[in-house]
Amino acid sequence: MSLTPLNAISPIDGRYRSKVNELAPYFSEEALIKYRVLVEIEYFIALCEIPLPQLKDVDTNLFDDLRAIYKNFSTEDALAIKKIESVTNHDVKAVEYFIKEKFDALGLSKFKEFIHFGLTSQDINNTAIPLSIKEAIDVVYIPEYTLVLNKLKTLAKDWAGVSMLARTHGQPASPTRLGKEIEVFVVRLEEQLKLLSAVPHAAKFGGATGNFNAHHVAYPTIDWKTFGDKFVEEKLGLYHSFPTTQIEHYDHMAAMFDALKRINTIIIDLDRDIWTYVSMDYFKQKIKAGEVGSSAMPHKVNPIDFENSEGNLGIANAIFEHLSAKLPISRLQRDLTDSTVLRNVGVPLGHTLIGFKSTLKGLDKLLLNEPKFAEDLENNWAVVAEAIQTILRREAYPNPYEALKGLTRTNSKINKESISNFIDTLEVSDAIKQELKNISPSNYTGI
């Protein structure tokens, strides 16, 4: 049975495949193999550039041909490597044998034992995987994140003047402005992006147990630590972790997953707030011809995009949590648990991408229902009590808080008229009374 969106086990490869196609070049099995080939090829070229004595005769004009092996990497190439792996039962060794065949075709047979020279599998995996993550973040994640952020910035600006009743503990509170409440999310997301961007994409590169043992015994006069720094940081654009055990310690990667999780948590917070505003009738939603909101209730237009986002970001965060908690832990110099876990890095990023797209879709469908904002403000004149008692405090009026508490906690209706009548009873100047009467729920919104 061939894999299709209908028989895929994971929804990110099934129902939602079209929303995460951009991640396939970074997190599919074929992508992982390609990145391994890239690292092996670039490593061989770096050895030639030292040059090792045995590689000084390699024709540098062939470097472009060598790089073409990974630049033109195809599904057929990946299948060829998987076929080799079916015999070797070792994925990285299969990559080495595949490249050796390419060397034979390029007339480089006498140099092919310097493919994977002195390395262990994790020197390849712990450079290939961070590189794929880095490029996926730069090419796919950041642009999608930016779309959401820019949409929120636009809404914050468009709604800057919309007065809104705030709610703390679910109860009416000092009024705010809708644009400002959206701006809160803008600032939160911008600050977390700075933290995410500050986390290095770290790679391990140092031989079997991280000490360049094989390199040093073969060429004791070469500064292999400097070579490793240059290879990882200048050629691959990653951060060289040193010293390490056989594997990268993943502390930086864990920090990145935690940062991604915090960003998702902020979007979940946004999703729930907008969902609540829709339920309060603050927003209507654009209707698409042919769409059905409920199988039983024809009138319904559900806020499904925000619900879809919340669900997917929640799944993503659960996996990010496991990745950041598990990866930095390895028994002694290494165990294999990191290998199987790392194969799932694309899963939470896939669910994150789905979440971002759903939030953006939901935001694009919102229609402001300004009369409802005005109605809620008009029905909650009690919220200006804070303003009145604060001005009375300024004027040294006796017990202002208690006076307003007595007014606003009665069962009688608090409205513009009752507030005005209360102000008239105060023993303050006419100018102060007018100042107090000028306050309304719609203009008491702060800075």
N, C-alpha and C positions, 0 to 999 in steps of 0.2 A: 504494500500500500504506500503510495507516494504521499509526501507531506503536503497538505493543503491547509488554508485557513480554517476549514471546517473540521479537520481531524487533528489539528495541533492540540497538544495537551495544555500548553501555556497560552493564555489569552493574548500575551504580547506577540506571540507568533501566529495567533489565530485571529480572533475578533478585532484586535487592535493593531494588526501588523502594519497597516497602511500609515499608522501614526508614528511608527518607530523605525521605518525603513532606513532612516538616516543613520541609525546606530549600527546597522549590519556591517559596514566597512571597518568597524572598530571592535566589535564584541562577538561576532560569529566565530565558529570554529575556523572557517577559511581565513578570517581576519587575523586570528591569533597565529596561525601558521605563517601568514604573510609577514607579520611583524617579527616573528622569529627569524625568517629568512633575511629580512632587512638587517637585523642586528648581527647575524653571522657574517653577512657580506661586508658590512661596514667595519666589523672587527678585523676581518682579513685585510681590508684595505689599510686600516690603521697600523697593522703589523708591517705592511709593506712600506708605510711612510716613516717608520722608525729610522732606517729599515733594519729588520732582522737580517743577519748576514746571508741566510739561505733564501731570502726574498728580494735581495737587491737587484736581481735580474728580471723581476716581474715587469712586464711592459705596462707602464702607467696608462698607456692609451687604451688598455683593456678595462680600465676602471669603469668607464661608461657602460661597457657590455656587462660587467659584473652587476652594476646597479640596475641595469635593465631587468635582471632576474627577478628583483622584487617590485620594481616599478611597473612591469608588465605582467605581474603575477596574475594567473587566471584560475578559474575553478578547476580546469583540467590539471594544472600544477598542484593544486591542493589535493585533488583526488590521487594523483601520482604519489604524493607524500603519504597519504592515508594508506595506500596500498603497501608502501614500504613499511609503515608502522604495523600493519597486520602481521608482518613477519618479525620485526624487531621487538614489538610490544613496548616500544619506547618512542614517545612522540618527538622529542628533541633530536634523538639519534636519527630518526627518519629524515628530519630536515637536513642534518649533516650529510647523509648519504645522497639525498636529492641534489644538494649543491655540488657534491663531488662529481656526480654525473654531468652537471653543467660545466664543471671545470674541464672534464674530459673533452666535451664538445668545443670548448674555447682553446684547447691546446695548453691547458694549465695543469696537466695531470701530475707533473713532478712537484707541484706546490700544494696539492690538495690535502696533505696531512697537516697543513697549518690552518685548515678550517677547524674551528672549535679548539684551537690549540690551547692547552692548559686550563680549559674551562670546565665547569660543571653545568648541568642543565639549568640551574637557577640563575647563573650569570645571563642566560638567554631569557628565561621567563621573567626574571626580576628587572629586566630592562625593556623587554617587549611589551609587557602588560602596563607598566607605568606610562610608556610612550603612547600606547593606544588610548589609555584613559586621558592623558593630557590632550591629545589631538581631538578626542571626542568632546571633551569639555570646551575646548576652544572653538571647534567647528560646528558642533550641534547644540550643546547645552547652553552656552552663553548667548547665542543668537535667540533661542527660544525664550530664555529668561528675560532677555532685553525687550522682547515683544510685550511680555506681561508687564514689565516695569514701565515701559513707555506708555502703555495703555493706561496704567494707573496714574502716571504723571498727567496725562491729558485729562482724565476724569477729575483729578484733584484741582486742576486749573478751571475746567468747565463748571465745576460745582462749588467753586470757592465762595460764592455769595449765597449759597442755599442754607438758610438757618434750619437747624434741626434740634429736636428735643433729644438730649442725651439720656442714656439709661445706665445707671450703676446699680448692680444687684437686680437688674431687671425693672427698677423703679425709676420714675421720672426724675431727672437730675438737671443741673445747670446746663442750659442750651449750648450747643456747639454749632459747627458748620460742617456740612457733608464733605466738602472739599478737604477740610482740615483732617477729618477722620480718615480719608483715603491717603492723605499725605503722611499720616503716621505709618502706614504700610510701606509707602515709598521709601521713607528714611530707614525703616527697619531692614528692608531688603537691600538697600544700597550699602548699609553698614556690614551686613553679613557677606555681601559679595566681596568687599574689601578683605575680610578675614579669609574667605575661600581663596582669593587670588594670592594671598600671602603664604599659603601652604605650598611647600616645594613638592614637585613630583619626583620622589626619590627612587633611586635604583641601586641595587647591589651588584657589584662587579669586582670579584676578587678571588675566583677559584674555589676549589672544593670546600674549604672551610673559612674562606674569606681572607686568607693570608697571602695570596699569590704564591703558594708553595711551589707549584709546578713551574710557574713562570720564573721564579727566582732560582730554582735549582738548575734550570736549563740556561738561563742568561743572568747570572748573578750581578753583572755590572749595570744592568738596566734599572732605572728607577721606575718600577712597575706601579707604584702608588700614583706618581705623577702621570704616567700613561693612562691609568684608570680614570683619573680626574678629567684628563683631556678628552678621552674617548666618550665618557658618559655625558660630560657637561658641554663640550664644544661640538661634538659630532651629533649627539642625540638630543641635546637641549634639556637634559634632566639634571637632577642633583645627585651627586655621588655620595652614597652613605658609606662611611668607613670609620672605624672597623665594623664588621658584621660577622655573623656566623655563616653557615652555608647559604642562608637566605636573608633577604631584606627583612629588617625588623618591623616594617610596616607602620611605625609610629606616625609618620607623616601622612600615609594613606588613610590611617584611622582618623586623623584630624580632618582630612578632606571629607571623609564620609560623614563625620559629625557636622561639619559646616553645611554640607548638602542637606542633611537632615534638618538642621535649624531653618534653612531657607524653606524647605517643604512645610515645616511646622507653621511658619508665618503665613504661607499661602493657605494652609488649612484654616487658620484663624480668620483670614480674609474670606474664605469660602463660607464659613459658618456665619460671619457677620452679614454678608450679602444675602445669604439664604434667609436669615432672620428678617432683614429689611424687606425682602420680597414677600415674606409671610405677613408682614405688617402693612403691606400694600404701598410701601414707599416707592417700589418699582413695579412697573408692568414689564412684560417681556415680549419682544418681537415674535410674531407668529409666522412660522414657515408653512407655506401651502402644503397640505397633505399630511403634516405631522399630527400625531395623536398623543395627547397628554395622559389619558387614562383609558383603559379598555372598557371601563364601565361609566365613567363620568365625563361626558363630552365637553363640559365647560373648562376642564382643568388645563392649565399650562404650568407644568411643574418645573422647579429650578434644578433640573436633572444635571446640568453641566457642572454646577458647583458640588453636587452630590457625587458625581463621577470623579471629579478632581479629588475630593476629600478621600474617597475610597482608595484611589490609586496612590495618592501620596502617603496614605497610611500604610499600605503594603510596602511601598518603597522605604519608608522610615524603619519598618520592622526589619527589613533586610540590611539596610545601612547600619542599624544598631548591632546586628549580629556580626557584620563585617568588621566594624570598628572595635568590637569587644573581643572577637576571636583572633583576628590576624596578628596582633602584636604578641601573641602567646605561642611559643613553640618549644617542644621538649628538647632540652640541651641544644646541640648545634643545628638540629632540624628534625621535624617530622613532616608527614605528607598532608596534614589537614589543611594547610594554606592553599595547596594546589587545587583541590576540589572546590574550595570556597571561592577562590579567585575567578573560577570559571563562571561565577554568577554575578560578577560586577555589573554586567550589562542589564541585568534584570531590574534592579532598583532604578537605574537610570532610565530604562524603558518606561517603567511606571511613572517616574517623575515627568518624563516628556509628555505622557498621556495626560497627567494631571495639569501641567502647564497649558497644554492645548485646550483642555476642557474649561479651565478658568478663563482663558482668553475668549473662548467662544461664548461663555456665559456673560462676561462683561460686555461683549459686543451686542448682546441681545437686550441689555437693560434700557428701559424707557423711564425717565424720571416722572414721578407722579407728584408734582409740587403741591397741589391742593391738599394732599394727605399730610405733607410736612407742616403746612400752615394750620391745618385742622388740629393736629396733635399739640402744637405750640399753644394755640388758642384755648384748648381744653385743659391746659396745665399752667395756669397763672401762678400757682403756688411756687413754681421754681424761681420766681423773682424775689422770693423771701430772703434768699441769701444776699442778693444785691442790696435790698432795703436795710437789712440788719447791719450790713458792713458799713454803709454810709452813716447809719445811726451810731455805730461804734466810733467812726471818725469824728462825729459831732459830740461825743461823750454823752450820748443819750443813755439813761439808766436801763440796764437789763434788756437790751434790744433783742438778743437771741430769744429770750424767754417770751417777749412780747409777740414775736413772729411765730414762735412755736405754738403759742396759744391760739393764734389766728388760723394757722395752716393745718392744725391737727383736729379741727372740729369736723363734724360730719356735714357741715353746710358747704354749699358750692363756692369754690374760690374762683373768681373771675376778675375781669378788669374792674368792674364796678365795685366789688367787695374790697379789692385791694385799694382802690381810690378812696373809698369810704374810711378804710382803716388809716390811710395816710392823713386824712383830714382830722383824725382824732389825736394825732401826734402833736406834742408841744414843741414844735420846731418852727422856724421861720417859713414864710410863704415861698421864699426862694428854694429852700430845701425841699419843701413839699412838691414844688414843681419839678425839681430835679428827680425826685422819687417817682413821680407820675410819668415822667418821660421814659422810664424803664419798662420794657415789655419782653415777653419771652422771645420774640423774634430779633430783638436788637441786643439782648444781653448774651452776647456770644464771645466776649473776650477779645483777644488780639489775634 
